[in-house]
Amino acid sequence: MSSIMDSIFELVGYNRSTPGASMDNQQSFLLNGSSVNIVSRCQTELCEIIRHKFQCEATFEGVDFQGDSNVFKKKKAPDTPGKRFEVTLPSGTRVSVWKGDLTESKVDAIVNAANSKLQHGGGLAAAISKVGGSKIKNDSEAYIRTRGSLPTGKAILCNAGNLPCKKLIHAVGPHMPYKPNATEVSQARRQLEETIRGILDIVVEHQLTSVAMPAISSGLFNYPLADCAETIVNTVKLYFQSSPRNSVEVLLMNNDEPTVAAITRACHQIMGSQSSASYNQAAFSNTRGAANISPDIVQMGNVLVTLKRDKIEEQQTDVIVNTVGQTRHLSNGMISAALLKKAGYDMQQELTKAPKKGCIVVTKPYRLMCKQVFHTFCVEKSRRDGEKILYDSVYECLWMAVTSHHKSVAFPAIGTGALGFSGEEVASIMCKAVAQFAPNCKARLEVHFVIFPSDDRTFEAFQDELRSLKSKEPRLNVPLALESNVDSPRKKAGPPHISLMGSTVESINEARRWLTGLLLKSSDEISIQNNFIQHLSDRQYQQLTRLTGDGVSVEEFLSKGHACINVSSHSREDGVLAALQVETMLREVQEAFVRGEEAEMKLITGSDASFERKIVDPSSQEFMSAVRPFRQVPLSPIKVERVENAALKMLFDFKKQQLKCASSRPMYQCIPAQFCDLVGRVGFHAEVAPPEAPNFGEGIYFTATVEKAREVWRANQEEHLYFVEAEVLEGHSTRGKPGLILPPVMENDPGVFNSVHGGPEVSVIFSGYQALPRYIITCGK
């Protein structure tokens, strides 16, 4: 029997434990293809990342090492255009940062950084005049003749001439002396804020859906770049913070790398913890590269299909699909009526007059949070061609979305109401249309099937169809982490493979999941989600730009409060090496953050920070008390660890005295595996556990129950779930709202509230010392 097992292990390259080691604390898996070359080029970095993220040690056998992967660091920063950042504000306004040429931007309006005489002698103004033709110069001269100079801080709307945009906005920012002093910058800041507000007033007043603007005054007008970037970004955020919901898109676009980097940096600092652009981005970024993708999410070529329970009128995809009758009355039918109520009657008026494109009528979204609405004309099931028309409608909507350069489209369950189709029939027809469309789709598209929350039967029908589609996906023919309880002497190198060793089987499982997703998956895009991205330095941002080029693309964006970096490449090998460089930067940032926090803790308490995670005996009363709340939800507690940190306890007690809180409240967070040690060492921080929807402020969220924690922190692609039970000081609390970075001032008191809340089950604090970690509970799903 032993010889047979040895033969099997030798065949698959499984690296068994050395004598005396626990098999549970060591796992191995094969490397194949490009993964061998990747590991051969980045051994040191990969080992450090695994040690940092999962407290595991990695060894490599059967691999010839070529040295570490500094190949990207040697490249010059490329002149690569494209999007560097994107976020959606609570109002629905999308803000993005681009490196590109404003004169080539196909938006509703671009902004010219003009002078008061509207002369076009140099800089951006000259480029706009050259591309736009004589119309730009003639209109400018006509304005000056009739109305005089355009004052600093003002903006006007003009025709765009030959530019690819629809309109041109001339805006005059402050003109400053070379190397201005602090007083001059302070005075100019108010003028620049006025300029930006003037631009946005024009956008809103004329119902423009997109505007691209440069870093006004930062070039020939000598406004210091960093302050200019922060002023523009902050003004945009404040302008739309209290506005009604809209679908305006603001593109901050410049063609020189220092300015793009400064604007990106300002966005991370000022808008960094805003909730994300859209559900579609979150669904895509939070599932790519995962070891086990949910059966409700299916990748087919360039098409990602997701299924969710929600209201179609609340979607933030680029396109929402609706179905109407031949009369075009939106009041007929539940879906149409819901969209009409949300969008307003203007959509009905446009729909009545708009021309058909094939079997679709396209309208503006009005108060919906998409870019366009596609209205299709389906017929009753009883009609002989009813099923074919439904199929053709879905198929045509998909093609129109792609050809219109949209990235995402949301479908309701078309036909399950008055048209007489069953949920099973609709699911079959719509999924078949997507499956037929996907192989021919050359651009990335996210397709969302949005089922009304109470329609269980239809939701289950779509689930069944997606499972069927998923079962047809090609699978990797690579054996992973074969397990055995047989002990024997360690094999020699054999086939290339990685061995993982750690103190717990959970940490090894997480490291294995991450590594297999990184090295052995076939996806050409790697997504890194970590809110410490917002702490990257200017030097590290410059390193990010050096990663791009030669087929490698690095995109930063925010998705539902989560900072993300996507790395894509024509070569999987180059993409993984670039992703590992990003992970190395994040490791450095996080370690520096922890050192800074520990230094502050020592300064306040007078003692060195130290902590322990002690495993609680599963047979003890302490264990039973800690896991009792988990019995009410479908989770299986595997392990309870008591967190002991004397410095954090001292700071917590100081805070209790300061806030005059007589008592604390036990509450929960759900955190990624890689942050369990960080919480034990330096306590709670907003970067560690950003909620899916920061509806009550930009602080540190806790929930009163485990069940609520699962709702607040839904996205999780790890092997296990990690909950922290903490004692939380709420003190005087008030209702929170989006965008709060500190608790509001109390009305009848000179002080501020100690926390904010989102009802009895959600509490948000803004000082990590108001919470003390007590237990880390690891659960199986």
N, C-alpha and C positions, 0 to 999 in steps of 0.2 A: 504493500500500500504506500509506503514511504517513497519508493522509487517512482511510482506513478504520480504522486503529488509533486515530487521534484521536477518531473518532466513537464507537468502542467505549468508550474511556476516559471520554469526556464523558458517555455514557449511564449508566455504572455509578458515576461519581463517583470514579474512581481518580486519586489525586494522585501523579503520577510525580516522580522525583527532579529536582532542579535540576541543570544541567550541571555535570559534574565529580563529583557525588555518586555513591556506589555504590548500585545498586538493591538489593543484598542488605542494606544498612544503612538502608533506608527502606521502610516499608510503610504502606498506607492502607486504610481500610474505611469503608463508608457508615454513617451514622446514620439511624435511622428512628423514627417514632412518638415515644413518650415519651423515648427516649434523647436526642433533640435538646433537649428541655426540661431534662433532667437536666444535660447538659453546659453548657447556657446558664446554669445556676444555680451551678455548682461548678467553674469553670475552674481557679482557683488551687489548690484542694485536690486536684483530680484530677491536675494536673501535678506537684505535690509528691509525691503518693503514687507515681506512676509512676516519678519520678526516684529516690525512695527504694527502692522494691521491686526495680526492674529496671535502674537506671542508664540510663534512656532519657528522651528529650525528646519531649513530645507537643505538637503544634500542631493547632488547630481551624480549619476553614474552613467558610463557609456557615452559621455559627451566630451569632445575635444574643445577646450576653451580657447577663444580668440582674443580675450581681453574684454574690457567693459565697453558699453555702448555710448561712447562720446561722439559718435559720428554726426549726430544732429547739432551738437554744440559748436561744431566747427563751421557750420554754414553761415553765410551772411544773412541778415534779415531780408527776406524777400519782399518784393514789391507786389504782393498778392492782394487783389481786391477781394471784398466779400464781407459778410456779416460777422461781427465780433461779439455781439451781446444782444440779448432781447429779453424784455420783460413786459408783462401786462399789469398796469396799475389797477387798483380796485374799481375805478370808473369804467374800465374796459379799454382805455387808451393803451395802444402798443407803442413802446419806445424801443428803438434798436440803434445800435452803433454800427456804422459801415465804413470801410475803406473803399473809396470809389470816386468817380468823377461826377460831380453834381450835374454837369451839362448833359450827361447821358442818362440821367435818372428819369424813369417813366412813372412819375408820381403825379398827383393832381397839381402840386405846386412845388417849385424850388425857391429857395431864399437867396437873394444876392446881398452880400455884405457891402452895402452901398456907402458912398459919401453924400454929404448934404446937397451937392450940386448934381447928383446922379450922373457923374462922369464915369467913363469906362476905360480909363487909361492904363490900368495895371491890375495884377492879381486876379481874383475870381471874377470881378466885374468885367475885365477885358475878355476872359475866356467865355463868359456868358454872352457878351456882345458879339463875339466872333462866331459862335455857333448859332446864336439866335438870329443873326442877320441885322439888316438896317432897321427893322421894325423896333428893336430894343432901343437903339440910340434915338430914333425919331420920337418914340413915345416919351422917353426920358426928357428930351429937350422941350417937348410940348408941355410937359408937366411943370418944368421950371419956369417957362415963359408965362404960363397962366397962373401959377400958384406960388411961385418963389421957392426958396430952398426948403428941403425936407429936414425938419429939426432932428437933432439927436434923440433917440428913443422912439421915433415914429416909424411906421411901416405903411406901404401902400401896395395895392394889388394892380398888376398890369397884365397885358397879353404876353404870351411866351414866344411869339415869333416862330422861328424854325426849331426851337427847342422841343424835345420829345415830351415834355410835361405839358399840362393844360394851361397853367397860369404861372406868372412870375411875381414874387413878392420882393420889393426893394425895402431893405431895413437898414437904418443908420444906427450903428453902435457907437459907443464913446471912443473918441480919438485921444490917445494919451501920449505924454512925452516919453522919450526913450528912458528906460529904467525908472518908472514912476515910484514915488514913495508910498507909504502905507495910507496916508490921508487921501492921496489922489486915487488910489485903487478903491478905497472905501466909497468915495463920491461916485466914481465911475460904475461901481457895482450896481448902484440904484438905477443908473441910466441903462445899463445892460439888461437888468431885470425888466425895465419898462419896454425895451426893444423886443425882448422875447414874448412878453405878454401881448404886445401889439401884433406880432406875427400870429400868435395863437388866436387872438380875437378875430383876425381876418379868416383864419381857417374855419373856426366855428360859425361865424356869421355867414360865410358863403358856402357852408356845408361841404367843404373839401374833406375828402376821406384820408388823404395822405399828404404829408409835407416833408421835404428834405431840406435841412438847414446846416450850414457850416458853423465852425466855431467863430462866431462874429466878433470882430475887434482883436482877435488874437494874432493876426498877421501884421499887415502894414500899420495897423492902429495901435500896436505895442501893448495891448492888454496882456498881463502875465498869464501864460497858458494854463497853469494849474488852477488859478483862481477863476479864470474865464470858464473852464470846463465845469467846475463845481457850481458856478453861478447859473450857467445855462441848464444843467441837469436839475438843480434844485428848483429853479423857476418852473420848468416843465412839470415836475412832480407836484409842486404846490398848486399850479394852475388847474390841473385836472383832479386834484385830490378831493375837492368838494363839488365837482361838477356832476351833472346827471350822467348816467351810463351812455357811452358812445362807442363808436368803432373807429375813431381817429387813429391813424398811425403816424408817429413822429420818427423820422429817420435822421439821426445825427451823423452827417456824412462829411468826410474830409479825405483828401488824397495823399496826405503825408503821414508817415508812421508815428512821429512824436505826438501829433495832435490826436490821432486815433487812439493811441495808448492812453493819453490824458483823459479823453472823454470816457473811454472804457473804464478806467480806474474810478472816475467820479461816479459813474453809474453803479459800480459795485459798492462803493461806499454809501451812496445816498439812496439808491433803489434796491440795494442788494438783497434785502429780505422781504421785498414785496412779493405778493403771490404771483404765480406764473401766468404766462401768457395764456395757456389754454390747457384744457383737459387732454387734447390730442398730443401735445408735446409731452405731457407727463406720462401718458400711457406708453408712448414710444420710448422715451428715454429711460423710464423705470423698468422696462422689460427686456430691452436688448441685452444680449450677452448673459442672461440669467441661466442658471443651470437647469431649472425646470420652469418653462413658461406655462402660465395658466391656460387651461383649456378654453378660456374665454378670450384668448389673444392668439392670433394665428398670423404668421409671416408667410406670404406667398410672393416670392421674388421681391419686387420693389413695393409691394402693397402690404401694409400692416392692418389687419382687421381686428377690431376690438368690440366687445359687447358690454353694455352697461345698462343699469336701471337708472333712468333719469327722465327729466322733462325735455322734450326736443327744443322748446323755446329758450332753455337755459344754456344751450351749447355755445362754445366759443371756438368752434372749428371755422375754417375759411368759408365753407359753404354749408347751409342747411337746406335739405330737400323737403319739399312739401308736395302734396297731391291735391288738385282741385278739379272740380267738374267743368264741363264745357261752358257754363255760365260765368265762371271765374269768381264766384262769390265765396269769399273766405269764411263767411259765417256758417257755411255748410260743412259739417265735418269737425270732429273734435280737434284734430291736429291743426287744421287750418284756422279754426277759431282761437286756439291757444296762441298760435303765431301772430294772428291779427291783434289779439289783446295786448301782447307784449310789444309788437312793432309799432302799433298805432295805425290810424285809418289811412295815412299817406301811402302805405304799402298797397292797400286795396285800390286806391285811385291809380297808382302806377300800373298795377296788374291789369286793370280794366283796359288800358290803352296800349300796353307794351306789346311788341310783335313777338311771334313765336320763332324760336330757333330749333328747327326739327320738331320735337314734341315737348319742348321746354320753353317756358317764359322766365326770363331772369329779371329780378327786381333788386333794388337796394335793400339793405337790412333794416334801415331806420333805427329803431331802438333795440333791435336784436344785437347780439354780440358776435356776429359773423361778418364776413365781407359781402356776401351775396346770398340771395335765396333763389334756388332753382324750383320752379313750380312745374310739376308734371301733370299730364292728363291721362289718368288710368280709368278703366271702365269696370263694370261689375263682373264678377266671376262667371255669372250666368251667360255672358256674351261669349260667342264661339272663340273669339280672339282675345279674351280677357287675360289669360295667363301670359300670352305672348306680348301683349302691350305692357304688362307689368314688368316682365323681363327686359324688354327693350328700353323702358323708361329708366330702369336702374343702370343698365349698360350705357345709355347715352349720357346720363348724369355723370358717370365716372369719366367718360371721355371728355366731356365738356370741362370738368374740373381740372383735368390734366392739361388740356390744351389752353386753358385760361391761366395756367401756371399757379393753380391753387395747390396747397399742400395737404389739406384735410377736408373731409366731407362727412356730414352726419345724416344718416337716414333714420326715419322712424320706421315702424313696422307697417309699411304701406299696404292698404287694402284690408286690414283686419276689422274695419268698422263697417260703414254702409256698403262697401263694395262686396262684402260677403265671403272673403277668403278666410280660411282658418289660419291660426298661428303657424301650424305645421306647413301649410301650403306656402304662405308668405316667406317663411324662413328658407324653405327649399328653393324657391324661385330666386330670391334676392342673393342667397349665398352662391347659387349656381352662376348668376350673372357676374359676381365678383370673381369667382374662380376662373371663368372664361376670359375675363378682362385682364387678370393679373399677368399672365405670361407675356402679353404684348405691351405692358406698361413700362416705359423706359425711364420714367421719373418717379421719385419717391412719393407715395400717396398714402395717407392714413384714412381708413374707412371705419366709421363708427356706426354700429347699429345701436340705436338708443330706444330702449323699451320702457314704456310707462311703468313706474315702480310697482303698481298693483297687478300688472298683467303677468302673473306667474306662468301661465300656460305658454304664452308666446315666448317669454324669456327662455323657458326650458327647451322649447323647440329650436330656438337659435343656438342654444348651448349644444344640443345634439348635433346640429349641422356643423358647427365649428369643430366639435370633437372629430366628426367624420373627416373634415378637411385636414385637421391636424394629423390624423392617423396616416394620411397620404404623404406627409412631409418626409423628405429623405432624412435618414438618421445616420449619425456618425458611427462608423464601424470601428470604434476604438474601445478596448476594455479599460474600465476605470476602477482603480482601487479595489481589486478582488480581495476578499477577506478570508482568513483561515485561522484556526486555532492551533495549527501545527508549528512546532518549533524545530528549527534545524540550523546548522551553521549558515552564515550569510553567504549569498551567492556572489561571485565576482561580477564585474561590470555588466556583462550581457548586453541586451538591447538598451538603448537610451531611455532612462526613466528618472523620475523625481521621487525622493522619499521625504515624507513630512513627519516630524516628531514634535510633540507638544505635551503640555501637562494635562490637557483634557481632550477627550474625543470630540467635544463640540468645537473647540478651536481648530482642530485638524480638519474637521468636516467643512468649516467655513473657508479655511485656506484652500482646501481641495476644490471646493465649488468655485472660488474666485479664479484659481489657476486654470482649471479646465475651461471655464468660460473665456479666459483671456487667450490661452494657447491653442485650444483644440476646437473652438467654434469656428464656423466658416464665415460668419458675418464680416463684412468689410468695414464696419463702423463699431467703435468702442466707446461706450458712454461711462463717464466718471462722474459720480454724484457726491459732492462733499462741500459743505458750506464754508470750509476753510479756504476754498477758492477765492473768497472775498478778501482774504488776508494776503494774497500774493503781492509781493513788492513790485516796484517799477522794474527792477532788475529781472525779476522772474517773468514779468509780462514780456520783457524783451526776449527772454529765453523762449517763451511760447511762440513769439513771432518767428524765431529762428527754426522752430520745429517745422514750420510750414514750408511748402515748396516741394519740388520733385515728386509731385503726386500725393503729398501729405497735406491734409486740411485739418485745422484745429478751430472749432467753433465753441464759443462760450455763450450760455444763455441761462435763464432762470425758468424753472418749471415748478409751479405750485409751491413756491417758497424754497425750492431746492436749487442751489447753484450747481450747474452741470458744465462739463466740457466734453464735447464729442470729438473724437479723433477718427478720421477716415483716410483711406489711402488705396491707391490702385494695387499696392503690394501689402498683403496681410502682415508680412514680416516688418516692413517699415512702420506700419500703423501701430503694431504692438510695441515696438521699440520707442516710438514717440509717446505712447500711452504710459510706458514705464518711466519715461522722463517726467511726465506730468505727476505721476504718483510719487516720484522722488521729491519733486518740489513741494508737494502737499505734506509729505513726511517731514521735511525740513521746517515748513511753516508751523505744523502742529507741535513739533518738539520745541520750537522757539516760543510758541504760545504757552505751553505748559511751564517752561522754565520761567517765563515772565510772571505767570500766575503764582508759582511756588515762591518766587522772590517776594512778591507782594504779601503773600500769606505769612512769610517769615518776618517781614517788616512789621506787620500788625501784631502778630502773636508772640514774636520773639523766639520761636522755635522752628526747627527744620520740619518741612512737610514730609510725612511718611504715612503709608496706609497699608492695610492688609485686606484681602478678600478671603474670609474664612468660610469653608464649606460647612453648612449646618447639617447636623445628623438627621437623616430622613425619618428616623424613628422618634425624634424629639417633639415636644410640644411646640417649641419655637418654629420648627419646620411646618407643622400642621397649621399654625396661626398664619404664617406667611403665605401659604398656598391656598388657604381657604377661599379668598376672593376669586381665585382662578377656577374653582369648581363650578362657578355659575356660567362660564363661557366654555366653548369647545376647544380648550387648550389643555395640554398635558405638562404640568411642571416637572422638569427633569432634575433641576438642581437649584438650591438656594444658597447664596453666598452672603454672609454678613460683611458689610463694609465698616471698617474701623479706621478712622482718621481723626486724631486728636485735634489737629489744627482746624479742620473744618468744623468740628464740634464747638471749639472755642469761638470761632467767627459766627457761627449760628447763634450761640448764646449772647454774644455781643449784639447781634442784630435784634434778637428778641427784646433785650433791654432798651435798645434804641427806639424800637417801634412800640414799646410798651405793650407787647403781645403776651397775654397770660398763657395762651395755649397755641399749639400748632395742629395741623390737620394731616393725616396720612393720605398721600396722593401718589399718582403713578406717571411714569414716562415710558415710552417704548423707544429704544435707541438701537443704532447699528452696533454690531459686534465689536467693530474697531474702536468704539468710544467707551466701552465698559471700563477700561483701565483709566481713561482720562477723567471720567466722572468720579471714580474712587479717589483719584489723586488731587484734583483741583475743583471738584464740585460741578455744578450745573452751569451751562452756557447756552445761549440761543443757537449757536452754530451746531450743537450736538444733535438736537432733536427738533428741527423746524417742522411745524404741523403742515398737513396737506393744505389747509386753508387758514391763514393767519387773520381770522376775521375780527379778533379782539385786540390787536396790537402786535408789535414786533418784539415781544419779550420772550420769556421762558415759560413754556406751557406745561401744565399738569392737569390730570383728570382725577376725579373722585373715585372712579371705578375702572377695573380692567376692561370691561366691555366698552366704555367710552374711549379708553386709550386705543383700542383696536380701530375705532372709528376715526379718531384724530390723526393717528399714524397708520394709514392703510398700506402705503407702498412698502413692501418688504420682499426682497428676493433672496433672503438668506436661508440657510438650512433650518435655523431656529429663530425664535423670537426672544428678545432680551428686554425685560421690564426692570425698571428701578422703582422701588418703593421708597418714598422720601417723606420726611416731616416738613411741611410747608407753612411758612408764616404769611398769612393773607392780610392780617391787620384790617385797617379801614379800606374797603374795596368798593369799586363802582363799576358800572357796565363799561366794557371795553368797546373799541371800534377800530376799523382798519387804519393802519398808518401810525398808531401811537408808538413813540419810541421811549416815552416816559409816562408814568401815571399822571392824570390831569390834576390840576389844582382844586382843592376843596373849596366850595362856594363860600362858606361862612367861617373859614379858618385860613390862616396864612400858609399852612402847610399843603402838602400834596397827599393824594391817596397812596396807600402802601402797595396796592395791587389793583388789577382789574379782573373782571370775570366775564364769562359767557354763559351765565346761568349757574345753577348750583353744582354742575358737574365739571366745569372748566375754570381754572384759575391761571392767571398770567402774572408773573413777577418780573421785575426788571433789574434785580440784584441777585446774583447766584447765591449769595450768602443767606438769603431768606429760605433756603431749602437745604436739608441735610440728608444725603443718601444713607439709607439704612440697609437695604437688601437689594441684590441683583438676582432676579429670578429668571432662569433659563427655561423656556417652554418649547416643546415640540408642537408642530402645527396640527 
